[in-house]
Amino acid sequence: MKRLNKLLYSNKFFALIMLLIQIAVFIAMFIWISDYSKVIIGFTTLLSAVMIIFEVNRTEESTFKMTWITLIAIIPVFGVLFYLFTRTKMISRNISDDYNSARDINKKYMIENEEVMKSITLEKRYENAFARYLSRYGGAPVYSNTSVQYFAIGERMFEDIKKELLKAEKFIFMEFFIINYTSRMWSEILEILRQKARQGIEVRIIYDAMGCAGTLPRHYNEVLARYGIKCHVFSPIVPLMSTHQNNRDHRKIIVVDGTAAFCGGINIADEYINEKIRFGHWKDTGFMLRGAAVAGFTAMFLNMWNIYDTDIEDGGKYITASEPNCVSEDGFVIPFGDTPLDNIYLGKRAYLHNLDNASDYVYIMTPYLVIDDEMYESMKYAAQRGVDVKLILPHIPDKPFAFYLARTYYKPLIKEGIEIYEYTPGFVHAKMSVSDGSRAIVGTINHDYRSLYLHYECAAYMMDVPAIIDIERDFKDTLLKCKKITLKDIKRFNIFTRLAGYIMRLVAPLM
């Protein structure tokens, strides 16, 4: 039943309906209304031409254009209907207005510290411009006086999450893509949240409707409300009506009292802490911030919260709660949120920045590899400059077709000198990039089109923080459990899965 509900609330269901309409048109043309087939062909050809011209002139990434043009040209009825469905963004525009209004109200608390920027300029001049770019579009300034604790596995992060939640005295903010209400992980967290709510501590939760379609009952927000927990459901889904389901809240954020913030790949379900085995051993990562930079994640949460509030809330008392908690620590941290509401792709730019400015190495972990030409060229250019580029991906996939698609990139990347490894114990869900022992990105952002272009995401860009040593050590430790993929290995991949992967490349940006 859960799988059926998830299907009914997904784009796949609408795509199936559109495909059935396409088949019905073909049948009608050749059986029932053959006398009018020329008119139908002429009309669909004209409509396809109009839509293709429109798409060619849109300002967007070229691979998206090619995908839509191919769909519209090959299967015009399906392609046009699906195009119109996914491009109708009235609800997304309303979300954009509310989100931007919240950011406008709270930006007075996100002032850039020019002394911090001067420090970056003195230490690493080339980072100054990128730091300003992330700060301007990512919603938070560059912070010093912040400690970073890196978690190399979900189980360890879960234990620290519970410890911090139990310390809460003022407020708890949580935002997650997936919450599984039957999991031990959620059961233990919920018990703490109920206890804190009874104590009069403010508890707020945001969860994504699509991500939780098969893991939470409908109207679960009403259940939480009875416990005294405020809850918003991001993008409630109406089958065949909602277009904004393509833009999901993929963020994972916990903020406690403004003193601590958690982020990473870890959702609230037992597979993320290896309590439940689904795809072998689940390798995930995350981090906890203490100090000034916690304010960045507080503001990110409040901006999303305000999308569904009647009145836009001034979040000053929550954002400034981090100010008394500054800690003495080396390095700089930039929390940033990425949204599909503009044409600014912060996650992609951060990953490219790591590649383009590396002189020694770039190490990447990602569960999915669906990259555009720009990312491919950046990886290729780094390898050609002599940079050691290594990627770790899953060996046991959670989504077979995404796995087959990812493997289609192996051969060209390996030929350019990029090393690709698969995590043989199971599934890698970590999202991180670390370079030269001085820069790292850890958060929720996959190396695929959905994360880089379509979802609401978040991460922290770190410069010269001590935790980067831990991130690099974790990558090297994980590498010992991986198999290096060679060109000979690729030849031994199943011919049918290889073919499926290449077919998937036709619609890679939509997966």
PyMOL commands that set and color helices and strands:
alter all, ss='L'
color gray80, all
select helices_A, chain A and resi 2-8+11-32+34-56+62-74+76-87+90-109+114-123+125-138+154-167+184-198+220-226+244-246+270-273+294-308+316-325+346-356+373-384+400-407+410-415+449-454+467-479+487-492+495-510
alter helices_A, ss='H'
color red, helices_A
select strands_A, chain A and resi 146-151+171-176+202-208+230-234+253-256+260-264+281-283+286-291+332-338+361-365+388-394+419-423+426-428+432-435+439-443+457-463+482-484
alter strands_A, ss='S'
color yellow, strands_A
deselect
rebuild
show_as cartoon
